[in-house]
Amino acid sequence: MSTAASTSDSPLDLAVIDYGMGNLRSVLKAFEHVGGKPRLVSTPAEAKTADALVFPGQGAIVDCMRLLKQTGLDKTVREWIAADRPFFGICLGLQALFEHSEEGDTPGLGIFPGQVVRFKLRAPYKIPHMGWNNVRWKNVTANDPALEGISPANDQFYFVHSYHAETPDQSLIWGETDYGYTFTSAIRRGNCFATQFHPEKSQAKGLQLYRNFLNGAPRRL
C-alpha cells in the first residue's frame, strides 16, 4: 500500500455522519488532506451511495444514540458493517458499536460484543484521559498495509475520553493503550476500523492512519 493518497481518477467518496453533535470540521479537513472527498450526511439516503462511512464521535452517547435512531442512521451503520463496507469510527463512534454503555445506562448498536465502562482510576491518574499516549497494535500481520508508516508500539495518538470499551472477543482488538491499566484503544474487523483516540488531532501519524484507510478501501461498484 502506498503512503500517497489514492491514485485513482477520483477521490474516495466519504459519508461522514452528522448527528448534530460536536465540531466535524477537523475530521473533514483531515480526510480532505489525505486525498478523500468527505461530505456530511444526516440521512440514510445521503449515505447510501458513498464508498466509505465515517462515524465521528463527540458528546454524550445518550444523545448520540437517540439522534441515530431518529434519523434511521443506526440501521445504516449496522447494515454497512454487516456488509463489510469500509467504515471508520472515531471515539464515540467506536463506543456506540458495542452492546451497552455505562454512560447514561445506554444500549449501543450491538454490532460487537462488549460493554463501555468508565475509567476506574486512582491518583495520580485523572479522568478524562486527555492527551498523547502510545498504542500497541495487535492481531496484525507483518507489513500490514493498514499500519504502513506507523510503529507497532511507539507512536502516540491524541485521546480525550472518560469511558472505554471492554470486549470478550480478543480477535476484535486492534490496539491497546496503558492508562492506569490496559484498555482497548482500537478495534478492527474486516473493513471496519474504529479508534478510541482522534486521528484527526494526532498530527502526522493520525493522518497516516486515515491515508492507509483510504488506500485500502474498496470502491463501490
KAQUI-V63093 format. One record per residue. N is the residue number from 1. SS is DSSP state (hx for helix, st for strand, lp for the rest). OMEGA is omega in radians with two decimals (NA if undefined). Layout:
N,SS,OMEGA
N,SS,OMEGA
This chain:
1,lp,-3.11
2,lp,3.06
3,lp,3.07
4,lp,3.08
5,lp,-3.07
6,lp,-3.09
7,lp,3.11
8,lp,-3.05
9,lp,-3.12
10,lp,-3.14
11,lp,3.13
12,lp,3.12
13,st,-3.08
14,st,3.04
15,st,-3.14
16,st,-3.05
17,st,3.07
18,lp,3.13
19,lp,2.99
20,lp,-3.10
21,lp,3.00
22,lp,3.12
23,lp,-3.07
24,lp,-3.03
25,hx,-3.09
26,hx,3.10
27,hx,3.13
28,hx,-3.10
29,hx,-3.14
30,hx,-3.14
31,hx,3.04
32,hx,-3.09
33,hx,-3.10
34,lp,2.98
35,lp,3.10
36,lp,3.08
37,st,-3.08
38,st,3.06
39,st,3.13
40,st,3.07
41,st,3.13
42,lp,3.09
43,lp,3.08
44,hx,-3.11
45,hx,-3.14
46,hx,-3.10
47,hx,-2.92
48,lp,-3.02
49,lp,-3.08
50,lp,3.04
51,lp,-3.09
52,st,-3.13
53,st,3.12
54,st,-3.12
55,st,3.11
56,lp,-3.06
57,lp,2.95
58,lp,3.13
59,lp,-3.07
60,lp,-3.09
61,hx,3.11
62,hx,-3.14
63,hx,3.14
64,hx,-3.11
65,hx,3.12
66,hx,-3.11
67,hx,3.07
68,hx,3.14
69,hx,-3.13
70,hx,-3.09
71,hx,-3.05
72,lp,-3.14
73,hx,3.03
74,hx,3.11
75,hx,3.12
76,hx,-3.11
77,hx,3.13
78,hx,-3.09
79,hx,-3.13
80,hx,-3.11
81,hx,3.10
82,hx,3.13
83,lp,-3.14
84,lp,3.02
85,lp,-3.06
86,lp,-3.06
87,st,3.04
88,st,3.10
89,st,-3.06
90,st,3.05
91,lp,3.08
92,hx,3.08
93,hx,2.94
94,hx,-3.05
95,hx,-3.09
96,lp,-3.10
97,lp,-3.07
98,lp,-2.98
99,lp,-3.00
100,st,3.05
101,st,3.04
102,lp,3.12
103,hx,-3.13
104,hx,-3.12
105,hx,-2.92
106,st,2.99
107,st,3.08
108,lp,-3.12
109,lp,3.07
110,lp,-3.14
111,lp,3.14
112,lp,3.13
113,lp,3.08
114,lp,-3.09
115,st,3.01
116,st,-3.02
117,st,3.09
118,st,3.06
119,lp,3.04
120,lp,-2.95
121,lp,3.02
122,lp,3.10
123,lp,0.25
124,lp,-3.09
125,lp,-3.11
126,lp,3.04
127,lp,0.14
128,lp,2.95
129,st,-3.03
130,st,3.08
131,st,-3.02
132,st,3.11
133,st,-3.13
134,st,3.01
135,lp,3.01
136,st,-3.07
137,st,-3.07
138,lp,3.06
139,lp,-3.14
140,lp,3.09
141,lp,3.07
142,lp,3.13
143,lp,3.12
144,lp,-3.09
145,hx,3.13
146,hx,-3.12
147,hx,3.10
148,lp,3.12
149,lp,-3.10
150,lp,-3.13
151,lp,3.11
152,lp,-3.06
153,lp,-2.93
154,lp,-3.13
155,lp,-3.11
156,st,3.13
157,st,-3.01
158,st,-3.12
159,st,2.88
160,st,-3.08
161,st,3.09
162,lp,-3.11
163,st,3.10
164,st,-3.08
165,st,2.97
166,st,-3.11
167,lp,3.06
168,lp,-3.10
169,lp,-3.08
170,hx,3.13
171,hx,3.14
172,hx,-3.03
173,st,-3.13
174,st,-3.13
175,st,3.07
176,st,-3.11
177,st,3.11
178,st,2.98
179,lp,-3.02
180,lp,3.02
181,lp,-3.10
182,st,3.09
183,st,3.12
184,st,-3.11
185,st,3.06
186,st,3.07
187,st,-3.12
188,st,3.05
189,st,-3.09
190,lp,3.12
191,lp,3.09
192,st,3.09
193,st,3.05
194,st,-3.11
195,st,3.04
196,lp,3.09
197,lp,-3.11
198,st,3.09
199,hx,-3.09
200,hx,3.09
201,hx,-3.01
202,lp,3.04
203,hx,-2.94
204,hx,-3.09
205,hx,3.07
206,hx,3.08
207,hx,3.12
208,hx,3.12
209,hx,3.07
210,hx,3.13
211,hx,3.12
212,hx,3.11
213,hx,3.13
214,hx,-3.08
215,hx,-3.12
216,hx,-3.06
217,lp,3.06
218,lp,3.14
219,lp,3.08
220,lp,-3.11
221,lp,NA
